[in-house]
Amino acid sequence: AKNEKILRLLLLAGGLVLTARLSAEFLERHQMSSEDNEDHAFDTSSLRHLK
């Protein structure tokens, strides 16, 4: 029974680490894409302003 608990804890810890890594990568990509979107939005708004 004790071994089962330890194994479950290890699996849980591994899952948390994996999730943290994936979310970190996702956040980095998301930040990059959002920055691009901001630039794009700025370009379109300035173009509208010129029109």
MODELLER restraints for C-alpha pairs under 7 A, 6 or more apart:
rsr = mdl.restraints
at = mdl.atoms
